[in-house]
Amino acid sequence: MSTTAPRTALSPARRAPRAGAVLRRLLWWCVLTLTGGVERRGTLPRGGCVVVANHTSHADTAALLATLDARHAPLIGAAADYWFASPWRRRICGRLAAGFPVRRTGGGLGDLLERTAELRAGRAVVLFPEGTRGSDGRLGTFHRGALLLAREAGVPVVPAGIAGTGRLLPKHGRLRPALVRVRVGAPLAPSAGPEEAREAVAALHARTVAEPLRDSAVRRRVAGLVARRGVLLAFVWACVEALSWPLMPELLLGAVCAAVPRAALRVSLAALAGSVAGGLLALHLAAAGADLPAPLTTDRMRAEARVTLEQRGAPAVHAQPWNGIPFKVYAAEAGRAGTGTGAWLLHSTAARGARTLGVGAAFGLLGFLLHRLRRCYGTYLVLLGGGFAVGLGLIVRGWA
């Protein structure tokens, strides 16, 4: 009978780093997903390894922690004179990035060789052999420390190319949305030299940068329309909807803000302005005795709006964003009830603002989070239109 211990059993000393690695991977995956998305191609080999990557941004560390396998419990080599120069930086680097200090002014090789036992135990050590962040997209000279560490531990060197972090968090720049991609290459022998490793990383980086992000032709056309006429279109759509048009501006916001998230605020504000302007016009037309067509509305909607306006005055419009009664019904009934212009303007702006800006922000956030899936924008439009039609049908039927 064999007396060998089960291979799947992990000692408490090995479980702790792996649990921390799982939490860090989840943390940074969530952060990068919220800032534009993160993708990985390739995997690390089994057992310990030294990962070498290009370095253009502080976000490179987050990209690797979010994508490398947690079973390797990656450790990140960090500049001792920067990340460990103060207690708060030391805590951030150690706890959130599993960083360990590497001196850049002498003694750095000794700092690296202290990780030999952890490599032999199956962990991954991540190093940026350039020693500092680049700013022009070109790789600098690779220092030998990472290669000497791999040779001493007898583990492979794994090249990795990172793209997108320079746009996400540029050197001396501000954070902005960007898709981050990591491509893990084939392992190199422990005897690999600095130039061989540099060429492997450069090739991976070039392939990752050159890989196009698939897009939808429909989304590109919508984006072009938004750039040229988005504000005007949103204003006119919302204005005529407040008078007679049956399709709510939220449908337009769903299409536009998801296609061009950066335009969500200005398009939503234009829709709000159009809705308020149309509501004021509908109020005065109704007060003058005009009776504009109002398709997809019912007598019960008009009766409900009339009763609440008589009871509460202009504040009754605050129920409109949630009860399914179109804004044009409230505007027309407010005019017939003699509601004052000032009170109507104040309360209708607040009511419509809560809904219009909220919907625009929600669809803008959706487009931002699903940036990587913009190739599916045509399908999204079909689902949006279908869902809107079903919802509108249910509302009209409920108020019939």
C-alpha positions as CSV (number, residue, x, y, z in Angstrom):
1,M,0.0,0.0,0.0
2,S,1.3,3.4,-0.9
3,T,2.0,5.8,1.9
4,T,2.2,8.9,-0.3
5,A,0.1,11.9,0.9
6,P,-2.7,13.1,-1.4
7,R,-1.3,15.6,-4.0
8,T,-4.3,17.8,-3.6
9,A,-3.7,18.5,0.1
10,L,-2.4,22.0,0.7
11,S,-0.6,23.0,3.9
12,P,-1.9,26.1,5.7
13,A,1.3,27.9,4.7
14,R,0.4,27.4,1.0
15,R,-3.4,28.0,1.4
16,A,-2.9,31.5,2.8
17,P,-1.0,33.0,-0.2
18,R,-3.4,31.3,-2.6
19,A,-6.5,32.7,-0.8
20,G,-4.9,36.2,-0.8
21,A,-4.2,35.8,-4.5
22,V,-7.8,34.8,-5.2
23,L,-9.0,38.0,-3.4
24,R,-6.5,40.2,-5.2
25,R,-7.5,38.7,-8.6
26,L,-11.2,39.4,-7.9
27,L,-10.5,42.9,-6.7
28,W,-8.4,44.0,-9.7
29,W,-10.6,42.1,-12.2
30,C,-13.6,44.2,-10.9
31,V,-11.6,47.4,-11.0
32,L,-10.4,46.9,-14.5
33,T,-13.8,45.7,-15.7
34,L,-15.3,49.0,-14.4
35,T,-12.6,51.0,-16.2
36,G,-13.0,49.4,-19.6
37,G,-12.5,45.7,-19.3
38,V,-9.6,43.2,-19.2
39,E,-8.7,40.2,-21.3
40,R,-6.1,37.5,-21.2
41,R,-4.7,35.1,-23.8
42,G,-2.5,32.2,-22.8
43,T,-1.8,30.6,-19.4
44,L,1.1,30.1,-17.1
45,P,2.8,26.7,-17.0
46,R,2.4,24.4,-14.0
47,G,4.8,25.0,-11.1
48,G,6.9,28.1,-10.3
49,C,8.0,30.6,-12.9
50,V,9.4,34.1,-13.4
51,V,7.1,36.3,-15.4
52,V,8.7,39.1,-17.3
53,A,6.5,41.9,-18.9
54,N,6.7,45.3,-20.5
55,H,6.1,48.2,-18.2
56,T,4.3,51.5,-19.2
57,S,2.0,52.2,-16.4
58,H,1.3,51.5,-12.7
59,A,-1.8,49.7,-14.0
60,D,0.4,46.9,-15.3
61,T,0.5,45.3,-11.9
62,A,-3.2,45.4,-11.6
63,A,-3.5,43.8,-15.1
64,L,-1.3,40.9,-14.2
65,L,-2.9,40.3,-10.8
66,A,-6.3,40.3,-12.5
67,T,-5.3,37.8,-15.1
68,L,-2.6,35.5,-13.9
69,D,-3.8,32.2,-12.3
70,A,-4.3,32.5,-8.6
71,R,-2.9,29.0,-8.0
72,H,0.5,30.5,-8.6
73,A,-0.1,33.2,-5.9
74,P,1.9,35.8,-7.9
75,L,4.4,38.0,-6.2
76,I,5.2,41.4,-7.7
77,G,8.7,42.9,-7.6
78,A,8.4,46.6,-6.8
79,A,10.9,49.4,-6.6
80,A,12.0,49.7,-2.9
81,D,12.8,53.4,-3.2
82,Y,9.2,54.2,-4.4
83,W,6.7,51.7,-3.2
84,F,8.3,51.1,0.1
85,A,9.4,54.6,0.9
86,S,6.5,55.3,3.3
87,P,4.4,53.2,5.6
88,W,1.1,53.7,3.6
89,R,2.7,52.9,0.3
90,R,4.3,49.8,1.8
91,R,0.9,48.6,3.1
92,I,-0.8,49.3,-0.2
93,C,1.9,47.5,-2.2
94,G,2.2,44.5,0.1
95,R,-1.5,43.9,0.8
96,L,-3.2,44.9,-2.5
97,A,-0.4,43.9,-4.9
98,A,1.6,41.2,-3.1
99,G,4.6,43.3,-3.7
100,F,8.1,42.8,-2.3
101,P,10.9,45.4,-2.4
102,V,13.7,45.3,-4.9
103,R,16.4,47.9,-4.6
104,R,17.4,49.7,-7.8
105,T,20.6,51.3,-6.4
106,G,22.5,48.2,-5.3
107,G,21.5,45.0,-3.6
108,G,18.6,44.3,-6.0
109,L,19.9,40.9,-7.1
110,G,20.0,39.8,-3.4
111,D,16.4,40.9,-3.0
112,L,15.4,38.8,-5.9
113,L,17.3,35.7,-4.9
114,E,15.5,35.7,-1.6
115,R,12.4,34.5,-3.6
116,T,14.1,31.3,-4.8
117,A,12.3,29.1,-2.3
118,E,8.9,30.5,-3.1
119,L,9.5,29.8,-6.8
120,R,10.5,26.2,-6.1
121,A,7.3,25.9,-4.1
122,G,5.2,26.7,-7.2
123,R,4.7,30.5,-6.9
124,A,5.1,33.0,-9.7
125,V,7.3,36.0,-9.4
126,V,6.4,38.9,-11.7
127,L,9.2,41.3,-12.7
128,F,9.5,44.3,-15.0
129,P,13.0,43.9,-16.3
130,E,13.1,47.4,-17.7
131,G,13.3,48.7,-14.1
132,T,11.0,51.7,-14.7
133,R,8.0,52.7,-16.8
134,G,8.4,53.5,-20.4
135,S,6.5,56.3,-22.1
136,D,6.8,55.8,-25.9
137,G,5.6,52.3,-26.2
138,R,9.2,50.9,-26.9
139,L,10.8,48.4,-24.6
140,G,14.0,49.5,-22.8
141,T,16.9,47.3,-22.0
142,F,16.2,44.3,-19.9
143,H,18.3,43.9,-16.7
144,R,19.6,40.4,-15.9
145,G,18.1,40.0,-12.4
146,A,14.9,38.2,-13.5
147,L,16.9,35.8,-15.6
148,L,19.4,35.1,-12.9
149,L,16.6,34.4,-10.5
150,A,15.0,31.9,-12.8
151,R,18.3,30.2,-13.4
152,E,19.0,30.0,-9.7
153,A,15.6,28.5,-8.9
154,G,15.5,26.2,-12.0
155,V,12.2,27.5,-13.2
156,P,11.1,28.8,-16.7
157,V,10.9,32.4,-17.7
158,V,7.5,33.3,-19.0
159,P,7.1,36.4,-21.2
160,A,3.9,38.5,-21.1
161,G,2.8,41.4,-23.2
162,I,0.5,44.1,-21.8
163,A,-1.5,46.6,-23.9
164,G,-4.0,49.3,-22.9
165,T,-2.6,50.2,-19.5
166,G,-0.7,53.2,-21.1
167,R,-4.0,54.6,-22.1
168,L,-5.8,53.6,-18.9
169,L,-3.3,55.2,-16.6
170,P,-0.5,56.9,-18.6
171,K,2.8,58.0,-17.0
172,H,2.1,61.3,-15.2
173,G,-1.4,61.2,-16.6
174,R,-5.0,60.8,-15.3
175,L,-7.2,57.7,-15.3
176,R,-9.4,57.2,-18.3
177,P,-11.4,54.2,-19.6
178,A,-9.5,51.7,-21.7
179,L,-9.6,48.0,-22.5
180,V,-6.6,46.2,-21.0
181,R,-5.2,43.1,-22.7
182,V,-2.6,40.6,-21.4
183,R,-1.0,38.0,-23.6
184,V,1.0,35.2,-21.9
185,G,3.6,33.6,-24.1
186,A,5.4,30.2,-24.3
187,P,7.9,29.6,-21.5
188,L,11.6,30.2,-22.1
189,A,14.3,28.0,-20.6
190,P,15.9,29.1,-17.3
191,S,19.1,29.7,-19.3
192,A,17.4,32.3,-21.5
193,G,19.3,35.6,-21.9
194,P,18.0,39.2,-21.5
195,E,17.8,39.8,-25.2
196,E,15.9,36.6,-25.9
197,A,13.4,37.5,-23.2
198,R,13.1,41.1,-24.4
199,E,12.4,40.0,-28.0
200,A,9.7,37.5,-26.7
201,V,8.0,40.3,-24.7
202,A,8.2,42.8,-27.5
203,A,6.6,40.3,-30.0
204,L,3.7,39.6,-27.6
205,H,3.2,43.3,-26.9
206,A,3.2,44.1,-30.6
207,R,0.6,41.3,-31.3
208,T,-1.6,42.5,-28.5
209,V,-1.5,46.1,-29.5
210,A,-2.2,45.3,-33.2
211,E,-5.2,43.0,-32.4
212,P,-8.2,45.1,-33.4
213,L,-11.3,45.3,-31.2
214,R,-14.2,44.0,-33.1
215,D,-16.9,46.6,-33.6
216,S,-20.4,46.7,-35.0
217,A,-21.0,48.7,-38.2
218,V,-24.4,49.8,-36.8
219,R,-22.7,51.1,-33.6
220,R,-20.2,53.1,-35.7
221,R,-23.0,54.7,-37.7
222,V,-24.9,55.6,-34.5
223,A,-21.7,57.0,-33.0
224,G,-21.2,59.2,-36.1
225,L,-24.8,60.4,-35.9
226,V,-24.4,61.2,-32.2
227,A,-21.2,63.2,-33.0
228,R,-23.0,65.3,-35.6
229,R,-26.6,65.6,-34.5
230,G,-26.9,63.8,-31.1
231,V,-27.8,66.8,-29.0
232,L,-30.3,68.2,-31.5
233,L,-31.9,64.7,-32.1
234,A,-32.4,64.1,-28.4
235,F,-33.9,67.6,-27.8
236,V,-36.3,67.3,-30.8
237,W,-37.3,63.7,-29.9
238,A,-38.1,64.6,-26.3
239,C,-39.9,67.8,-27.2
240,V,-42.3,66.2,-29.7
241,E,-42.8,63.2,-27.3
242,A,-44.0,65.7,-24.7
243,L,-46.5,67.0,-27.3
244,S,-47.8,63.9,-29.2
245,W,-45.0,61.5,-30.3
246,P,-45.7,58.0,-28.7
247,L,-42.1,56.8,-28.3
248,M,-40.4,58.0,-25.1
249,P,-37.0,59.6,-25.2
250,E,-35.7,56.8,-23.0
251,L,-35.7,54.5,-26.1
252,L,-33.4,57.0,-27.8
253,L,-31.2,57.2,-24.7
254,G,-31.0,53.4,-24.6
255,A,-29.6,53.3,-28.1
256,V,-27.4,56.3,-28.0
257,C,-25.8,56.2,-24.5
258,A,-24.9,52.5,-24.8
259,A,-23.3,53.2,-28.2
260,V,-21.3,56.3,-27.1
261,P,-21.1,56.3,-23.3
262,R,-19.0,59.5,-23.3
263,A,-22.0,61.3,-24.8
264,A,-24.5,60.1,-22.2
265,L,-24.5,63.2,-20.1
266,R,-24.9,65.8,-22.9
267,V,-27.5,63.7,-24.7
268,S,-29.5,63.2,-21.5
269,L,-29.4,66.9,-20.7
270,A,-30.6,67.7,-24.2
271,A,-33.4,65.2,-23.8
272,L,-34.3,66.7,-20.5
273,A,-34.4,70.2,-22.0
274,G,-36.5,69.1,-24.9
275,S,-38.9,67.3,-22.6
276,V,-39.3,70.4,-20.4
277,A,-39.8,72.7,-23.4
278,G,-42.3,70.4,-25.0
279,G,-44.2,70.1,-21.7
280,L,-44.4,73.8,-21.3
281,L,-45.7,74.1,-24.9
282,A,-48.3,71.3,-24.3
283,L,-49.4,73.1,-21.1
284,H,-50.1,76.3,-22.9
285,L,-51.7,74.7,-26.0
286,A,-54.1,72.7,-23.7
287,A,-54.9,75.8,-21.7
288,A,-55.8,77.5,-25.0
289,G,-58.2,74.7,-25.9
290,A,-56.0,72.7,-28.3
291,D,-56.4,69.0,-28.3
292,L,-53.3,67.3,-29.7
293,P,-53.4,63.6,-30.7
294,A,-51.9,61.3,-28.1
295,P,-51.5,57.8,-29.5
296,L,-51.0,54.9,-27.1
297,T,-52.7,56.7,-24.2
298,T,-56.1,55.8,-22.6
299,D,-59.0,57.6,-21.0
300,R,-58.0,56.0,-17.7
301,M,-54.6,57.6,-17.9
302,R,-56.1,61.0,-18.5
303,A,-58.6,60.6,-15.7
304,E,-55.9,59.6,-13.2
305,A,-53.7,62.5,-14.2
306,R,-56.6,64.9,-14.0
307,V,-57.6,63.8,-10.5
308,T,-54.1,63.9,-9.0
309,L,-53.5,67.3,-10.6
310,E,-56.7,68.7,-9.1
311,Q,-55.8,67.3,-5.7
312,R,-52.1,68.1,-5.5
313,G,-51.4,70.6,-8.2
314,A,-48.1,70.6,-10.1
315,P,-46.3,68.3,-7.6
316,A,-48.6,65.5,-8.9
317,V,-46.2,65.2,-11.9
318,H,-43.6,63.6,-9.6
319,A,-45.5,60.3,-9.9
320,Q,-45.2,60.3,-13.7
321,P,-41.7,58.7,-14.0
322,W,-43.0,55.6,-12.1
323,N,-46.7,55.1,-12.9
324,G,-46.5,54.5,-16.6
325,I,-48.7,57.5,-17.6
326,P,-46.9,59.5,-20.4
327,F,-45.6,62.9,-19.7
328,K,-47.7,64.5,-22.4
329,V,-50.8,63.3,-20.6
330,Y,-49.8,65.2,-17.5
331,A,-48.8,68.3,-19.4
332,A,-52.1,68.5,-21.3
333,E,-54.2,67.9,-18.2
334,A,-52.1,70.4,-16.2
335,G,-53.0,73.0,-18.9
336,R,-56.7,72.2,-18.7
337,A,-56.5,72.4,-14.9
338,G,-55.0,75.9,-15.1
339,T,-51.7,74.9,-13.4
340,G,-49.3,77.9,-13.1
341,T,-46.3,78.0,-15.5
342,G,-43.7,78.6,-12.8
343,A,-44.9,75.7,-10.6
344,W,-45.2,73.4,-13.6
345,L,-41.7,74.3,-14.8
346,L,-40.2,73.6,-11.4
347,H,-41.9,70.3,-10.7
348,S,-41.8,68.9,-14.2
349,T,-38.1,69.6,-14.5
350,A,-37.4,67.8,-11.2
351,A,-39.6,64.8,-12.2
352,R,-38.3,64.5,-15.7
353,G,-34.7,65.1,-14.6
354,A,-34.8,62.2,-12.1
355,R,-35.9,59.8,-14.8
356,T,-34.1,61.1,-17.9
357,L,-30.7,61.6,-16.3
358,G,-31.0,58.3,-14.4
359,V,-31.9,56.4,-17.5
360,G,-29.1,58.0,-19.5
361,A,-26.5,57.3,-16.8
362,A,-27.7,53.7,-16.5
363,F,-27.4,53.1,-20.3
364,G,-24.1,54.9,-20.4
365,L,-22.7,52.7,-17.6
366,L,-24.0,49.6,-19.5
367,G,-22.2,50.7,-22.6
368,F,-19.0,51.4,-20.6
369,L,-19.0,48.0,-18.9
370,L,-19.8,46.2,-22.2
371,H,-17.3,48.0,-24.2
372,R,-15.6,44.7,-25.3
373,L,-19.0,43.5,-26.7
374,R,-19.7,46.4,-28.9
375,R,-19.6,44.0,-31.9
376,C,-23.0,42.8,-30.6
377,Y,-24.5,46.2,-30.7
378,G,-27.0,45.3,-33.5
379,T,-28.3,42.4,-31.4
380,Y,-28.6,44.8,-28.4
381,L,-30.7,47.2,-30.5
382,V,-33.1,44.4,-31.4
383,L,-33.4,43.3,-27.8
384,L,-33.8,47.0,-26.7
385,G,-36.6,47.6,-29.2
386,G,-38.3,44.3,-28.4
387,G,-38.2,44.9,-24.7
388,F,-39.5,48.5,-25.1
389,A,-42.4,47.3,-27.3
390,V,-43.4,44.6,-24.9
391,G,-43.1,47.0,-21.9
392,L,-45.1,49.7,-23.7
393,G,-47.8,47.2,-24.6
394,L,-48.1,46.0,-21.1
395,I,-48.4,49.6,-19.7
396,V,-51.1,50.5,-22.2
397,R,-53.0,47.3,-21.6
398,G,-52.7,47.9,-17.8
399,W,-54.2,51.4,-18.1
400,A,-56.9,50.4,-20.6
